[in-house]
Amino acid sequence: NAGVMQNPRHLVRRRGQEARLRCSPMKGHSHVYWYRQLPEEGLKFMVYLQKENIIDESGMPKERFSAEFPKEGPSILRIQQVVRGDSAAYFCASSPQVGAPSSYEQYFGPGTRLTVT
Amino acid sequence: DAKTTQPPSMDCAEGRAANLPCNHSTISGNEYVYWYRQIHSQGPQYIIHGLKNNETNEMASLIITEDRKSSTLILPHATLRDTAVYYCIVRVPNYGGSQGNLIFGKGTKLSVKP
């Protein structure tokens, strides 16, 4: 069973360009979470999605950032008009359907390292 | 903000047990204690979780005090590959609402030395 997959692993964008980060959850997982880790800081929650629904986007910046998890295909985190402050590692995690304590673990991908020049 | 307090760093000799403490004095009755770790530049890795009973799996043991105000993660025979930042997180179960996210504090940087 493949783990959570993220691509690209490294992404370089110039200021003003768009960045698209992809996350394929583990097989059978229908919940996806995005976190951001700025250099030398801890992980911060951004958004929680189920298939075709955004459940909680309280950690997402109000402008330039959006996320989706379509019925088919990976989850996408999209950053428009990137700025230097967006440079960070972006981690995606997935979990199985909720409802039992054993399903609460979140399995993380290897991350995408975004560098804005 | 994180609801837990952990020492910023700890050292451990290779082959010895690593005991990582966590204080969560404001934990509520329905909150679980979770431990994750992040090895340098990698995604966080789930280790173990518990409610009130001690738990053990192939990676570690979790000891929770009777009053649930603190816990200890035990790596019984630490190896160099266990060098990582360890995060203690308390949270309610996720029943599909808005409680899905994990709140990471600063964690404990464990250095296992030969």
Chai-1 contact restraints between the chains, C-beta under 6 A:
chainA,res_idxA,chainB,res_idxB,connection_type,confidence,min_distance_angstrom,max_distance_angstrom,comment,restraint_id
A,G42,B,F104,contact,1.0,0.0,6.0,A-B,restraint_1
A,G42,B,K106,contact,1.0,0.0,6.0,A-B,restraint_2
A,L43,B,F104,contact,1.0,0.0,6.0,A-B,restraint_3
A,F45,B,N101,contact,1.0,0.0,6.0,A-B,restraint_4
A,Y48,B,G100,contact,1.0,0.0,6.0,A-B,restraint_5
A,Y48,B,N101,contact,1.0,0.0,6.0,A-B,restraint_6
A,D56,B,S98,contact,1.0,0.0,6.0,A-B,restraint_7
A,D56,B,G100,contact,1.0,0.0,6.0,A-B,restraint_8
A,F91,B,G43,contact,1.0,0.0,6.0,A-B,restraint_9
A,V98,B,N94,contact,1.0,0.0,6.0,A-B,restraint_10
A,V98,B,Y95,contact,1.0,0.0,6.0,A-B,restraint_11
A,V98,B,G96,contact,1.0,0.0,6.0,A-B,restraint_12
A,P101,B,P93,contact,1.0,0.0,6.0,A-B,restraint_13
A,Y104,B,P93,contact,1.0,0.0,6.0,A-B,restraint_14
A,Y104,B,N94,contact,1.0,0.0,6.0,A-B,restraint_15
A,E105,B,Y46,contact,1.0,0.0,6.0,A-B,restraint_16
A,F108,B,G43,contact,1.0,0.0,6.0,A-B,restraint_17
A,F108,B,P44,contact,1.0,0.0,6.0,A-B,restraint_18
A,G109,B,G43,contact,1.0,0.0,6.0,A-B,restraint_19
A,P110,B,G43,contact,1.0,0.0,6.0,A-B,restraint_20
A,G111,B,G43,contact,1.0,0.0,6.0,A-B,restraint_21
